Structure formats: structure tokens, C-alpha cells
């Protein structure tokens, strides 16, 4: 299992990064990214600490732990510049909190993320056909979410990705130990979104390729 969207106590998660990584390893994970919520107020505080702890964990663990960030409720006009700042601070995986069906994310966020230098548009449940077309021509991955609430629109995201050729990854958006899922459960979630076995296999390969790309940055 590879999970590129998780949260620690540096935002609203329950676990310190070391315990999050340990629980993921025991669950059979091969790689995770710690992507705590951030905006202009805390970006420069979170990322250096996540970078340090990910390096320390990776030194003594077979689990690959990547430092990341989730730009959350950031005005669409600021997403691109804040993503560049996050990358300069050492974030290997940049996630943008998409226009989900269960939170009042500002309209235009999905499009701004797809046009910025980020890696994953998280739970973009209100994704439009035009945005799906943009995603297909960009390097940004759309997320199939295992998280309660955000997962309600997985079927729409999967269908639009299939129609326009956008790339998918599956993440947990874990905030608690209970949120982590194994590969079997991730497969069940993807099937529930209407994905075929071939599409599921490709989605998991997308996560692997994103890890390799991020590790080389």
C-alpha cells in the first residue's frame, strides 16, 4: 500500500509522525507522505519539521516516508505561489485540498490546483468536465479518497477520469490510526467507485511512479 495523503499532529491528525509511520509500516505500507494542512500562516513552520522527521524515520525503516503538505482552503489565486514556496522548503509531495462535497472549499480551487505545480488534487468531488480535461493534460493526479465524507463523490471522479484520461491515485487522508487501510480495502474502495480491475492496477502503479518521482526531487 502507498498512501500519499496523511496527517499528523502538525495539523489535525492524532499521531506524531513517528507513530503514524510505524502504524503504516505494521499495516503493510511501503510508502507514505505526511501532508499536513497548511496556508500562509504555518507553511514555513510545518515543512522543515516534517522534512527532518521523515529523514530520521527513513534512516532506520524500510518504509519510505516523504515530506509533504496539503494546501487547504487557500484562495485559488495564491495556490501556485504557495506551492512554489512549499517546494522550495522541501515538500516532496504537494496536495491541494480540492472542492469536496462536504466542505465549503472556494470555487475555482480545483482548476487553480490543476494549473499549478502540485502533485495531487485531493477529493475533488465537485470536479467539472472541463477540469477533468485539464487534469488529463497536466501532471496532477486526481484522488480517490478512502475518507468518510470525501469518498461520497469517488464514483464521479473515477468516471470523469475514465472519460477524459486523467490519472488517479488512492489515498486515505488519514487523521487517525483507524483511517489507515490495507491494499485489500483500498481495492474494495476503488471497486465501489466503479473502477475495473485494470483501472485499479493502473491507479496503484500511478502511486508507485509518483513516489519514485518525488524521491528524486
N, C-alpha and C positions, 0 to 999 in steps of 0.2 A: 504494500500500500504506500502510495505517495500522497501527501497532503500539503498543499501549498497555501493554506489559509487557516491559521490558528491564532489564538490569543492567550496572552499570559497576564500576570498582574500588572504589567506595564500599561494595560488599558483596563478592560472589563473582564478579563479571564480570572479563573480561580487559582491557577498554579504558577509558581515561579518557573522560569524557562527550563531549569534542570529537571524538575519533576515532570513537566509537560513532555520533555524529550524522553525521559525514562519510561513513562507510561505509553508513549507512542512506540518505543522500541519493544516493549513487552507485548504490545498489540500486534507486532509483526510488521511495523512500518520500516521502510528502507530510507525514507527521506521526508522531512517536514520543513516548512518555512514558518517562522514566527513573525506574524504580520499584525502587530497591534494597531489599534485605531489612532489616527493622528490627523492634525491640521497644523496651521501655523503656530499654534500655542505650544506644542510639545514635540514636534518632529525632531528638533536638534537635541532633545533630551533622550528620547527613546532609542533612536537608531544606534548611536555609539555604544550604548549599553547592550543592546541586542547583538551587535556585531561582536563585542568582546565575549559574551557568554556563549554564543554559537561557536566561536573559535575554540573556547575551552572545552565545550562538550564534544565537539568533533575530534579533538585530540585524543580522547580516551573512549570513544564509542564507534561502533560500526554504523550507527545511524548518521546520515548526512543531515546536518541542521543548517538551514540557510537563514540569514538575517533578512527580514523584510519589513514591510509597513503596509497598512491599509489606510489610504486617504479616505476620510469619512466625513460626509456632509460638507465637503469643501465646495465652494462656489465653482461652477464649471469654468469660469474664466481663469481660475487660479490652479486648476489641476495640472496643466502642462508644466508650469514653472515650479510647482511644488514637487512634482515627480522628478524633475531635473535635480532639485535640491536633495531629495531623498537618495537619488543615485549617487550624488557626489559625497554624501555622508556614509555610503557603504551598503545601502539596501540592495540585495541581490534579487529580491522579488518584490515588485510593486503592484499592489492590488488597489483597485478603486471600488469603493462601496457603491454598487450600482443601484438603479431605480427599482428597488424591490417592491412587492405588493403590500408589505406590512410596515413600511416606514415612510415618512414624508420626505424622501430624498428630492432635491431640487430638480425639476425638469431640465433636460439638457446635459445632465451628468453622464449618462451612458455615452452620448455622442462625443462629449469632451474627452472622456477616457479613451475611447476608440481612436481618437485623433492625436492622443498624447503618447509619450514614450513610456508606456506601462506594460505590465505583463498579463494581468488578469482583470477582467471586468466581473466582479463578484455578483452573484444572484441578480442578474439584470432582468427581473421578471416582467418589467414593462417595456421590454425591447420592442422596437418597431421594425418593420420590414426594411426600411431604409438603413437603420442602424445595423441590421444583420448583414446587409450588403457591404457596408463599410467594414464590419468585422471580418468578412471574408477576404477583403483586400488588405487587411492590416496584419500585424504580428501579435495582436492582442487575442488572448484566449477567453472565451465565454465560459462561465462557471455553471456547472450542475451542482446544486447545493444539497448537502445532507442535513442541513439545519432546519429545524422545525420553523414553519412560517415562511422562510425564504424558499423552501422547497416546493411551495404550492404552485409555482409557475414553471417548474422544471420542464414540464411537457411542452410548454410554449417555446422555451429557449431551445430545447432539443429539436423541435420541429422547424423552427426558423434557421437553426444552424444547418440542418439537413438540406433545407430548400435552397439556401444560398451558399453553402460550402464553407461556413465558419468553423473554426476549430474549438473543441470543447476540452475542458478538464473537469474532474470531480474533486471537490474539497469538502471538508466538514464544517469549516467556520467554527471550530471547536472553541468553546469558552469554559467547559468543564470536562472532567475525565469521562463523563457519560457520553459526551458528544463524539468521541473518537470511535471510528468504525473500522472493521477489518475489510479485507478485499472482497470477501463474500457479500457482506452487507452493502458495500459500495456498488457491487454488481446488481444487487436487488433494487437499489435506489435508481440506478440507471435504467433497468428494465421497466420500472414503474413510470419512468418518464417517456416510455415508448421507444427506447433505443434498441436496435438489433444487437446481436452478439458481435457482429463485425464492427459496428459503431462503438460499442463498449470497449472492444480491444484497441481500437484506434485512439479512443479517448485516454486510455491508460498509457499508451505509447506517447501521446502528447505530453503527459505529465513527466515522463522519463526524459524526453528531449528538452523540456523546459528546465529541468534540474541540471542537466549537463550544460546547457547554455548559460544558466545563471552561475554555476560553479566556475565557469571560465571567465567570468567578468572581473 
